[in-house]
Amino acid sequence: MIRLLDHTEYLQPAPLCIALLGCGNVGAEVARHLAGRDGIIITRVLVRDTGRSRPIAHALLTDSFDEVLASEPEVVIELLGGVEPARSHIEAALSRGISVITANKSIIARHGESLHRLAALHGARLLSEASVGAGTPILAALDRLRGDRITAIRGIVNGTCNFILTRMEATGGELHEALREAQRLGYAEPDPAADLTGRDSAEKLCVLAQRAGWGWIHPDAIATRGITTITAEDVRHARRQRCVIRLLAEAQRSDDGTVSLRVGPCFVPAAQRLARLSGCENAFEIESQLAGCIHVQGPGAGPRATTSAILGDLHSLTASPNGAAATPRSLRRARLTQPGALRRHYIRADAPAGPVDPGTLLDVLNRKGIRADSLDLRSTRTTIHTVAVSSDAAADLAESLAGGHADRCLVAPLME
Ligand SMILES: NC(=O)c1ccc[n+]([C@@H]2O[C@H](COP(=O)([O-])OP(=O)(O)OC[C@H]3O[C@@H](n4cnc5c(N)ncnc54)[C@H](OP(=O)(O)O)[C@@H]3O)[C@@H](O)[C@H]2O)c1
């Protein structure tokens, strides 16, 4: 718990004791900004390898979390990544009344509910502005709109996928080539699965929905498709339609309080603001009853941008140690519903077993009750623009045309 100052300390406040968990890309940048700052003492820095050189005094490094706790920090900044041991360490700190700042969206999405309850029980705070949008203050924007009624959130929340898709547009290359370039530039992890499958975006969408006041949602409950099946030909096809393909995270809250969420590729008209976002940036659109549509855009990754958000959390913690802002502890579980809106869809499916017979194709469309705005059948490849259908119906059609192989088709709604 952050202690209350007595009157002599107002004249010369005692330094704030902070422990860092992790000194990797982000942790090292945070350490650089905190070390030597007036009014701050770094008590310990937890790492796996204490032998490596870091931008922090070697004596502060430890691989023992018990030593971190024994150093009696008032604030813990968690920058380990992954779920364990980060979750257990956050839990141990909060249970001792130590406030925690984290950039870890997986933990906030999956365990935010219990951790916020624990924080409240022990008079601590859990802050996580950097967990979505890195340096783009999207969660702070949602906090500010809590007096209004937020009805929809959509955005490009994964900078790695946005880099890959804009690179495919620029070079005409395939996804694996753009991914290799992203990895060379340090924009993609050596294991990019969480980004490419949409899991990272689904976790961030959960955190956004929490902060919109819609309730707790587990990421596994979100209908999620990634970008792994997008081909250079899909990207060219989108361009011919004056669109670009973007991985969108979309959430809506209905008047009856139910929430629908979706992560997946979308055809976005080239003139739209979201289509113009390039490289690793993130962009968000929030719709609310009173304020209308608000756009927030900025750097979605990178140690410096992430450090900005962490230092912002630290500032709000010290400015208002007992403040309840950004602590959605009164939330219940959200009532979920399937994304119900009917939308036009682009479907591309590659049949695994030889050329498709046109008669059979029309038969499948009739049986599923789906009408095509346009239809292109070339050997084993079928490309369809449907009239407005549900995303489930579009996915079902695509997979049946691809012989049940979800990895041989692309289903993308058209953003109106
Ligand atoms: N990178 C970004 O642009 C960015 C943006 C927004 C949010 N974030 C979030 O920020 C967090 C940190 O990301 P990062 O890119 O800095 O990760 P990173 O470079 O992999 O650094 C992780 C650090 O944690 C330490 N660590 C990991 N597991 C440990 C364990 N079991 N015990 C002790 N130390 C352990 C590592 O120690 P060693 O150095 O000894 O290996 C390393 O110092 C993640 O939650 C990430 O999602 C990152």
The ligand as a Tripos MOL2 file, in Angstrom:
@<TRIPOS>MOLECULE
LIG
   48    52     1     0     0
SMALL
NO_CHARGES

@<TRIPOS>ATOM
      1 N1          7.6820   -4.8790  -26.5900 N.am      1 LIG1
      2 C1          6.6680   -4.0700  -26.8060 C.2       1 LIG1
      3 O1          6.6690   -3.2460  -27.7360 O.2       1 LIG1
      4 C2          5.4660   -4.1250  -25.8860 C.ar      1 LIG1
      5 C3          4.3820   -3.2610  -26.1000 C.ar      1 LIG1
      6 C4          3.2850   -3.2960  -25.2310 C.ar      1 LIG1
      7 C5          3.2790   -4.2120  -24.2000 C.ar      1 LIG1
      8 N2          4.3340   -5.0740  -24.0500 N.ar      1 LIG1
      9 C6          4.2840   -6.0220  -22.9450 C.3       1 LIG1
     10 O2          5.3790   -5.7600  -22.0610 O.3       1 LIG1
     11 C7          5.8010   -6.9620  -21.4280 C.3       1 LIG1
     12 C8          7.2980   -7.1360  -21.6370 C.3       1 LIG1
     13 O3          7.5920   -7.1990  -23.0110 O.3       1 LIG1
     14 P1          9.1100   -7.2070  -23.5460 P.3       1 LIG1
     15 O4          9.0190   -7.0310  -25.0170 O.co2     1 LIG1
     16 O5          9.9400   -6.2720  -22.7330 O.co2     1 LIG1
     17 O6          9.5340   -8.7140  -23.1960 O.3       1 LIG1
     18 P2         11.0370   -9.3200  -23.1830 P.3       1 LIG1
     19 O7         11.9550   -8.4670  -23.9850 O.co2     1 LIG1
     20 O8         10.9090  -10.7450  -23.5270 O.co2     1 LIG1
     21 O9         11.5000   -9.1830  -21.6570 O.3       1 LIG1
     22 C9         11.0340  -10.0250  -20.6510 C.3       1 LIG1
     23 C10        11.8930   -9.8170  -19.3910 C.3       1 LIG1
     24 O10        11.3430  -10.6090  -18.3420 O.3       1 LIG1
     25 C11        12.3390  -11.4740  -17.8130 C.3       1 LIG1
     26 N3         11.6850  -12.7520  -17.4950 N.ar      1 LIG1
     27 C12        10.8410  -13.4630  -18.2620 C.ar      1 LIG1
     28 N4         10.4440  -14.5840  -17.6130 N.ar      1 LIG1
     29 C13        11.0460  -14.5610  -16.4190 C.ar      1 LIG1
     30 C14        11.0410  -15.4130  -15.2850 C.ar      1 LIG1
     31 N5         10.3250  -16.5680  -15.2790 N.pl3     1 LIG1
     32 N6         11.7730  -15.0770  -14.2030 N.ar      1 LIG1
     33 C15        12.5020  -13.9430  -14.2040 C.ar      1 LIG1
     34 N7         12.5660  -13.0780  -15.2460 N.ar      1 LIG1
     35 C16        11.8370  -13.3850  -16.3340 C.ar      1 LIG1
     36 C17        13.3810  -11.6460  -18.9080 C.3       1 LIG1
     37 O11        14.6130  -11.9630  -18.2970 O.3       1 LIG1
     38 P3         15.9480  -12.1900  -19.1810 P.3       1 LIG1
     39 O12        16.2600  -10.8270  -19.7530 O.co2     1 LIG1
     40 O13        16.9790  -12.6660  -18.2310 O.co2     1 LIG1
     41 O14        15.5860  -13.1880  -20.2320 O.co2     1 LIG1
     42 C18        13.3330  -10.2590  -19.5730 C.3       1 LIG1
     43 O15        14.1900   -9.3910  -18.8720 O.3       1 LIG1
     44 C19         4.9340   -8.0740  -22.0680 C.3       1 LIG1
     45 O16         3.8250   -8.3320  -21.2480 O.3       1 LIG1
     46 C20         4.4750   -7.4660  -23.3740 C.3       1 LIG1
     47 O17         3.2530   -8.0150  -23.8530 O.3       1 LIG1
     48 C21         5.4190   -5.0480  -24.8490 C.ar      1 LIG1
@<TRIPOS>BOND
     1     1     2 1
     2     2     3 2
     3     2     4 1
     4     4     5 ar
     5     4    48 ar
     6     5     6 ar
     7     6     7 ar
     8     7     8 ar
     9     8     9 1
    10     8    48 ar
    11     9    10 1
    12     9    46 1
    13    10    11 1
    14    11    12 1
    15    11    44 1
    16    12    13 1
    17    13    14 1
    18    14    15 2
    19    14    16 1
    20    14    17 1
    21    17    18 1
    22    18    19 2
    23    18    20 1
    24    18    21 1
    25    21    22 1
    26    22    23 1
    27    23    24 1
    28    23    42 1
    29    24    25 1
    30    25    26 1
    31    25    36 1
    32    26    27 ar
    33    26    35 ar
    34    27    28 ar
    35    28    29 ar
    36    29    30 ar
    37    29    35 ar
    38    30    31 1
    39    30    32 ar
    40    32    33 ar
    41    33    34 ar
    42    34    35 ar
    43    36    37 1
    44    36    42 1
    45    37    38 1
    46    38    39 2
    47    38    40 1
    48    38    41 1
    49    42    43 1
    50    44    45 1
    51    44    46 1
    52    46    47 1
@<TRIPOS>SUBSTRUCTURE
     1 LIG1         1 GROUP 0 **** ****
